[in-house]
Amino acid sequence: MYKIFFNLVFQRMDPEKAHHLAFRWIRLAVRIPVLRTFVAAALAPRYRELRTEAFGLRMHGPFGLAAGFDKNAVAVDGMAMLGFDHIEIGTVTGEAQPGNPKKRLFRLVPDRALINRMGFNNEGSLAVAARLASREPVFKTVVGVNIGKTKVVPEAEAVGDYVKSAERLAPFADYLVVNVSSPNTPGLRNLQAVDHLRPLLAAVRDAADRIVAHRRVPLLVKIAPDLADEDVDAVADLAVELGLDGIIATNTTIAREGLRSDASLVKETGGLSGAPLKERSLEVLRRLYARVGDRITLVGVGGVENAEDVWQRILAGATLVQGYSAFVYEGPFWSRAIHKGLAARLHTSPYATLADAVGADVRKTA
């Protein structure tokens, strides 16, 4: 049913307008008590065997919504209603910014992919913190907060910009993510170099600990799939050195190899997400797990379309898995289908729990 609707309606609309329309429908549905109860019952069934614990947080399952969909924390309950086990909001920057000029979001339907150059359009950390502070949850869910650099802030002042966001948002975050891997903010990816990343992560860690004294806010870093293997290893080693809680692998890619879509779309600048990212993101995940093992929680994202993709990422070392782009193509029943398929795979596997399956394929080849 959704695919017919997508072909007849959404595919004919500007992608960003379609996103906002779907967003409004989700936010409207969750405001109506009877409707949200019905929707959650249909789209978010719970499987006891999929219960997951990551960096001290308990979740209904391992599958969450990646950052980028809900930049301003306006639909956390709506996305939980649709069955996502955790919601990562953002990317949020120190100051509000409109993002890059439109048109900035493109569908590559034959490739089941998206290209975006949104440019961290968001209301800023002060406004988002206020919204999270006043939130009265309808559905209990884990909320991660992804923070990035304000575009106008010089690279030399990036640490202070991240610290500002961390100080404002850490009190309301179940976990924090330092995003240094989007290709759409000039100079941002330079911060992935270990010499730049070490002081940045240390400063954000100190800020979170200083502002939130009664609990430890888990801190993760999100990396790009375009890093060379030796740089992936260097980030993994740094994460262990600094005692980070997790690494998210991976963000969007600037690569364009093997795409079947129209050349006019393929040449658009920005980050490519969706199915074409599948192999590289899985490769990076395996490499990270081989390097860090169980010392750090890994989150797999990039090219996740179905339950098999989630299962493969768990076997490759991911405790949590996230998706976003496939939601555009699969619609509101996507999370339900993933949970059902994942439970079925666990039942037929040699593993008693999902935790037992984490990294199993990598351990076999070690």
C-alpha positions in Angstrom: 0.0 0.0 0.0 2.7 2.5 1.0 4.7 1.8 -2.2 1.7 2.6 -4.3 1.3 5.9 -2.3 5.0 6.6 -2.7 4.9 6.2 -6.4 1.7 8.2 -6.9 2.3 11.0 -4.4 5.6 11.3 -2.7 7.7 10.5 -5.7 6.1 13.4 -7.6 6.8 15.8 -4.8 10.0 17.7 -3.9 11.7 15.4 -1.4 12.1 18.0 1.3 8.4 19.0 1.0 7.4 15.3 1.2 9.5 14.9 4.3 7.8 17.9 6.0 4.4 16.6 5.0 5.1 13.1 6.4 6.5 14.8 9.5 3.3 16.7 10.1 1.2 13.6 9.8 3.3 11.8 12.3 3.2 14.7 14.8 -0.6 15.0 14.3 -1.2 11.3 14.9 0.8 11.2 18.1 -1.3 14.1 19.6 -4.5 12.0 19.3 -4.6 9.5 22.2 -6.8 6.8 20.7 -5.0 7.1 17.3 -1.5 6.9 18.7 -2.4 3.9 20.9 -3.8 2.1 17.8 -0.8 3.0 15.6 1.7 2.0 18.2 0.0 -1.4 18.7 0.1 -2.0 15.0 3.6 -0.7 14.2 5.5 -1.1 17.4 5.0 -4.7 18.7 7.5 -5.6 21.3 9.6 -8.8 21.2 11.0 -9.7 24.6 14.0 -11.5 23.0 15.1 -8.4 21.2 15.6 -6.3 24.4 18.9 -4.6 24.3 21.3 -2.9 26.7 23.9 -0.4 25.4 26.1 1.9 27.4 23.9 1.3 30.4 20.7 2.1 28.7 17.9 -0.4 28.2 15.9 -0.4 25.0 13.0 -2.5 23.6 15.3 -3.6 20.7 18.5 -2.6 18.8 16.9 -0.7 15.9 16.8 3.1 16.1 16.3 6.2 13.9 19.5 7.8 12.7 20.1 11.5 13.1 18.9 13.7 10.3 15.2 12.9 10.3 14.2 14.9 13.5 16.7 17.7 13.6 14.9 19.7 16.3 13.4 17.1 18.6 9.8 17.8 17.5 8.7 14.3 16.8 10.4 12.0 19.3 7.2 10.4 20.5 5.9 10.2 16.9 9.0 8.2 15.8 8.7 6.0 19.0 5.1 5.4 18.0 6.3 4.0 14.7 8.5 1.4 16.4 12.0 2.8 16.6 13.8 1.6 19.8 15.8 4.8 20.1 15.7 8.2 18.5 18.8 10.2 17.6 17.9 13.8 17.1 20.0 16.4 15.3 22.4 17.3 14.1 22.1 20.3 16.4 24.6 23.1 16.2 25.7 25.7 18.8 23.7 28.4 16.9 20.6 28.3 14.8 21.2 28.1 11.1 19.1 27.7 8.0 21.3 25.2 6.2 22.3 25.3 2.6 20.2 26.8 -0.1 17.4 24.7 -1.6 17.2 22.4 -3.5 19.3 20.3 -1.2 17.7 16.8 -1.0 17.5 14.4 -3.9 16.0 10.9 -4.3 17.9 8.3 -6.3 15.0 5.9 -6.6 16.7 3.2 -8.8 19.5 3.1 -6.3 17.2 3.3 -3.2 19.4 6.2 -2.1 19.3 9.8 -1.1 21.8 12.7 -1.7 21.5 15.5 0.8 23.4 18.7 1.4 21.1 20.1 4.0 24.0 21.7 5.9 22.8 21.1 9.5 19.7 23.2 9.2 18.3 23.4 12.8 17.0 25.8 15.4 20.2 25.7 17.5 21.2 24.1 20.8 19.4 26.6 23.0 16.0 26.1 21.4 16.4 22.3 21.2 17.5 22.1 24.8 14.4 24.1 25.8 12.2 21.8 23.8 13.7 18.7 25.4 13.4 20.3 28.9 9.7 20.9 28.5 9.0 17.5 26.8 6.4 15.3 28.5 7.0 11.9 27.0 4.1 9.9 25.7 6.2 6.9 24.9 9.3 6.0 26.9 12.3 5.8 24.6 16.0 6.5 24.5 16.9 9.9 23.0 20.3 10.5 21.7 21.5 14.0 20.8 23.8 14.5 17.8 25.9 17.7 17.8 27.9 19.4 15.1 29.8 22.6 14.3 28.0 25.8 13.4 28.9 26.7 9.8 30.1 30.2 10.5 32.4 29.1 13.4 36.0 28.9 12.2 37.6 25.5 12.5 40.0 26.9 15.1 37.0 27.7 17.3 35.2 24.4 16.7 35.9 23.0 20.2 34.2 25.9 21.9 31.2 25.5 19.6 30.8 21.8 20.4 31.2 22.5 24.1 28.5 25.1 24.1 26.1 22.6 22.6 27.2 19.8 25.0 26.6 22.1 28.0 23.1 23.0 26.8 22.0 19.5 25.7 23.8 17.0 27.9 21.2 17.3 30.7 18.5 16.1 28.4 20.4 13.5 26.4 20.4 9.8 27.1 23.6 9.8 25.0 25.6 12.4 23.1 27.1 12.0 19.6 29.9 14.2 18.3 29.4 14.5 14.5 32.6 15.3 12.7 31.7 13.4 9.5 29.1 15.2 7.5 30.4 16.3 4.1 28.1 19.4 4.1 29.8 21.7 6.5 33.1 23.0 5.1 36.1 21.7 7.0 34.1 19.5 9.3 35.7 16.3 8.2 39.1 17.7 9.0 38.1 17.2 12.7 38.2 13.4 12.2 42.0 13.6 12.2 43.2 12.2 15.5 45.2 15.4 16.4 42.0 17.5 16.1 39.6 14.9 17.4 41.4 14.2 20.7 41.0 17.7 22.2 37.5 18.0 20.8 36.2 14.8 22.4 38.1 15.4 25.6 36.5 18.9 25.9 33.0 17.6 25.2 33.5 14.8 27.7 34.6 17.3 30.3 31.6 19.6 29.6 29.1 16.8 29.9 30.6 15.6 33.2 30.7 19.2 34.6 27.1 20.0 33.7 25.6 16.6 34.6 27.2 15.5 37.8 24.6 12.9 38.9 25.1 10.5 36.0 27.5 9.8 33.2 26.2 10.9 29.8 27.5 8.3 27.3 29.6 9.9 24.5 29.9 8.6 21.0 31.6 9.8 17.8 30.2 9.4 14.3 32.7 8.7 11.5 32.6 8.8 7.7 32.8 5.8 5.5 35.4 7.6 3.4 38.1 7.3 6.0 41.1 5.3 5.0 41.4 2.0 6.9 44.4 3.3 8.8 42.4 6.3 9.9 39.5 4.1 11.0 42.0 2.2 13.2 43.4 5.5 14.6 39.9 6.6 15.6 39.2 3.2 17.2 42.4 3.5 19.2 41.6 7.0 20.2 38.1 6.0 21.4 39.6 3.3 23.6 42.3 5.7 24.9 39.7 8.4 25.8 37.2 5.9 27.3 34.4 6.8 24.8 31.2 4.9 25.1 30.7 4.2 21.4 31.4 4.8 17.7 28.7 5.2 15.1 29.7 3.8 11.7 29.0 5.4 9.3 27.8 8.8 8.1 27.0 9.5 4.4 29.6 9.2 1.7 30.9 11.5 -1.0 31.6 8.4 -3.3 29.4 7.9 -6.3 30.6 4.6 -7.8 28.2 2.1 -9.3 25.0 4.2 -9.2 22.3 3.6 -11.8 20.3 6.8 -11.4 20.2 9.6 -13.9 23.6 11.4 -14.2 22.0 14.7 -13.4 21.2 13.4 -9.9 24.4 11.5 -9.4 26.5 14.6 -10.0 24.7 16.5 -7.2 27.0 17.4 -4.3 26.4 16.2 -0.8 26.3 13.0 1.2 25.0 9.9 -0.4 23.0 7.6 1.9 21.0 4.4 1.4 21.6 1.1 -0.3 24.9 2.0 -2.1 26.5 2.6 1.3 25.8 -0.9 2.5 29.1 -2.7 1.8 31.5 0.0 2.9 29.6 0.8 6.2 29.6 -2.9 7.0 33.3 -3.2 6.2 34.1 -0.2 8.5 32.0 -1.8 11.2 33.8 -5.1 11.0 37.2 -3.3 11.1 36.2 -1.4 14.2 35.0 -4.5 16.0 38.2 -6.3 15.2 40.1 -3.4 16.7 38.0 -2.6 19.8 36.1 -5.8 20.5 33.7 -5.4 23.4 35.5 -2.5 24.9 33.3 0.0 23.1 29.7 -0.1 21.9 29.4 0.1 18.1 26.4 1.4 16.3 25.9 0.3 12.7 24.2 2.6 10.2 24.4 3.1 6.4 22.5 1.1 3.8 20.3 -0.6 6.3 17.1 -1.7 4.5 15.7 -4.8 6.1 16.0 -7.3 8.9 18.9 -9.2 7.2 20.9 -6.0 7.0 20.3 -5.4 10.8 21.3 -9.0 11.5 24.5 -8.7 9.5 25.5 -5.6 11.3 24.9 -7.3 14.7 27.1 -10.2 13.6 29.7 -7.7 12.4 29.9 -6.1 15.9 27.0 -3.6 16.2 25.1 -3.6 19.5 22.7 -1.0 18.0 21.7 -0.4 14.4 20.2 2.7 12.9 18.4 3.6 9.7 16.9 6.5 7.9 17.0 6.5 4.1 15.1 3.3 3.7 12.3 4.7 5.8 11.6 7.0 2.8 11.1 4.0 0.5 9.6 1.5 2.9 7.2 3.7 4.9 5.6 3.4 8.4 5.6 -0.5 8.5 9.4 -0.6 8.1 10.4 -0.8 11.7 7.7 -3.5 12.4 9.0 -5.6 9.5 12.6 -5.3 10.8 11.7 -6.4 14.3 9.7 -9.3 13.1 12.4 -10.5 10.8 15.1 -10.0 13.4 13.3 -12.0 16.0 12.9 -14.8 13.4 16.6 -14.8 12.6 17.5 -14.9 16.3 15.2 -17.9 16.8 16.9 -19.9 14.0 20.4 -18.9 15.0 22.8 -20.7 17.4 22.7 -17.7 19.7 20.5 -17.5 22.8 20.4 -13.6 22.8 21.3 -10.8 20.5 24.2 -9.9 22.8 25.7 -13.3 22.1 25.4 -12.6 18.4 27.3 -9.3 18.5 30.5 -9.6 16.6 30.2 -13.4 16.1 31.2 -13.3 12.4 34.3 -11.3 13.2 35.3 -13.5 16.1 35.1 -16.6 13.8 37.7 -15.1 11.4 40.0 -13.7 14.1 
